[in-house]
Amino acid sequence: MDMRKICALAVLCAAVALAGSCRQETAPGGGDKMEAKITQKVMDFLGSDIIDIIKSPDKVESYRVEFHKTGKGENLGGYPVKGKGPDLAPKQIERLQLMLLDENTYLFDVVKKCLFLPEYAFRFVRGDRSVIVLVCYSCEELTFVYGGRELLEDFNNATRRMKALTGELFK
């Protein structure tokens, strides 16, 4: 088999695998979106409350944050807000949801010895509840803040996509 046929077959297999892992749902504002299947590992890590808010937010806000936790002034998860970015557009929300709810984003079996120093944050707002997602690129880790709890996990497999999103929001 020549290289062109092998490459075409690989692309076709990847497209079929990706299509099989997605299903249609309604996006914020009533549009269509693709949503990653939520595996038991992701459910065990985040819990149903966090997943429900991430899946169906009224809006998603973006922020730049100071990387030293002080809890003073306007803060997210204890990290002072440096500046508010734009609220995410529906397509940006969809991209972020796909990253955060995909098991392949995370390295569940890896433990890093790294000081968590977030640069960015997202706040998923649904009614009077919200989930904060802090993004640390130096460690490639995310912290989810909800209900007085902080959940930390490595997101190495989605770093490039997350950087593309924060780059769009904070040009």
C-alpha positions in Angstrom: 0.0 0.0 0.0 1.5 3.4 -0.9 1.9 6.3 1.6 -1.1 8.3 0.2 -3.5 5.4 0.8 -2.1 4.9 4.3 -2.5 8.6 5.1 -6.0 8.7 3.7 -7.0 5.6 5.7 -5.6 7.1 8.9 -7.5 10.3 8.3 -10.7 8.4 7.7 -10.2 6.2 10.8 -9.6 9.3 12.9 -12.8 11.0 11.5 -14.9 7.9 12.2 -13.5 7.7 15.8 -14.2 11.4 16.4 -17.7 11.2 15.0 -18.5 8.2 17.2 -17.5 10.0 20.4 -19.8 13.0 19.8 -23.6 13.5 20.0 -25.8 16.5 19.3 -27.3 18.7 22.1 -28.5 22.2 22.4 -26.0 25.0 23.0 -26.5 28.0 25.2 -28.8 30.3 23.3 -30.5 27.4 21.6 -27.9 26.6 18.8 -26.5 23.2 18.0 -23.2 21.9 19.4 -21.2 18.8 19.6 -20.5 17.4 23.0 -18.0 14.8 24.1 -19.3 11.7 25.8 -18.7 12.0 29.6 -16.9 9.0 30.9 -17.0 7.6 34.4 -13.5 9.0 35.1 -14.6 12.5 34.3 -17.8 12.0 36.3 -15.9 10.7 39.3 -13.4 13.6 39.0 -15.8 16.6 38.5 -19.1 15.3 39.9 -22.5 15.9 38.5 -23.0 19.4 39.8 -19.9 20.8 38.1 -20.7 18.8 34.9 -24.3 20.1 34.8 -23.1 23.8 35.1 -20.3 23.3 32.4 -22.7 21.6 30.0 -25.5 24.2 30.3 -24.2 27.6 31.3 -26.1 30.8 30.9 -22.8 32.4 30.1 -19.0 31.9 30.4 -16.8 34.7 31.5 -13.0 35.0 30.9 -10.4 36.6 33.2 -6.7 37.2 33.6 -5.7 36.5 37.2 -2.7 37.1 39.4 -0.8 33.9 40.1 -0.5 34.4 43.9 -3.5 33.6 46.0 -4.5 36.4 48.3 -8.3 36.2 48.6 -8.4 40.0 48.7 -10.4 42.3 46.5 -12.2 40.9 43.4 -10.9 37.3 43.1 -11.6 34.0 41.6 -10.8 31.0 43.8 -8.7 33.3 45.9 -6.6 34.6 43.0 -6.9 38.4 42.4 -8.5 39.4 39.0 -6.1 41.4 36.8 -8.7 42.0 34.2 -11.9 40.8 32.7 -11.9 39.5 29.2 -14.9 39.0 26.9 -17.7 36.6 27.6 -17.2 33.6 25.4 -19.2 33.3 22.2 -21.3 30.1 21.7 -18.6 28.4 19.5 -15.9 29.3 22.1 -18.1 27.8 24.9 -18.5 24.7 22.9 -14.7 24.3 22.4 -14.1 24.8 26.1 -16.8 22.4 27.1 -15.3 19.7 24.7 -11.9 20.2 26.3 -13.1 20.1 29.9 -15.5 17.2 29.6 -13.2 14.9 27.5 -11.3 12.3 29.5 -8.5 12.5 27.0 -7.7 16.0 28.1 -6.5 14.8 31.4 -3.6 12.8 32.8 -5.5 11.2 35.7 -2.6 8.8 36.6 0.1 11.5 36.7 1.1 13.5 39.8 3.3 16.5 39.3 5.4 18.4 41.8 4.7 21.8 40.4 3.6 25.1 42.0 0.2 26.0 40.6 0.4 29.6 39.3 -2.7 30.3 37.2 -2.8 33.0 34.5 -6.3 32.7 33.3 -9.8 31.8 34.6 -13.2 31.0 33.2 -16.4 31.3 35.2 -19.3 29.1 34.0 -22.5 30.8 35.3 -25.8 29.1 35.5 -28.5 30.9 37.5 -27.0 31.6 41.0 -24.4 28.9 40.7 -21.0 29.1 39.1 -17.9 27.0 38.5 -14.5 28.6 38.2 -11.8 27.0 36.1 -8.3 28.3 36.8 -5.7 27.7 34.0 -2.0 27.2 34.8 0.2 26.9 31.7 3.5 26.5 33.6 2.3 23.2 35.1 -0.3 22.4 32.5 -2.9 22.0 35.2 -6.5 23.1 35.7 -8.2 23.8 39.1 -12.0 23.6 39.2 -13.5 25.6 42.1 -17.0 24.9 43.2 -18.9 24.6 46.5 -15.8 25.3 48.6 -13.8 22.5 46.9 -10.8 22.7 44.6 -10.2 19.9 42.1 -6.7 19.9 40.4 -5.8 17.9 37.3 -3.2 17.9 34.5 -4.5 18.9 31.1 -1.3 18.3 29.0 -3.3 16.8 26.1 -5.3 20.0 25.6 -2.6 22.6 26.2 -2.4 23.7 22.6 -6.1 24.0 22.2 -6.5 25.9 25.5 -3.7 28.3 24.5 -5.4 29.0 21.2 -8.7 29.8 23.0 -7.1 32.2 25.6 -5.0 33.7 22.8 -8.3 34.6 21.0 -9.8 36.1 24.1 -6.8 38.1 25.3 -5.2 39.4 22.1 
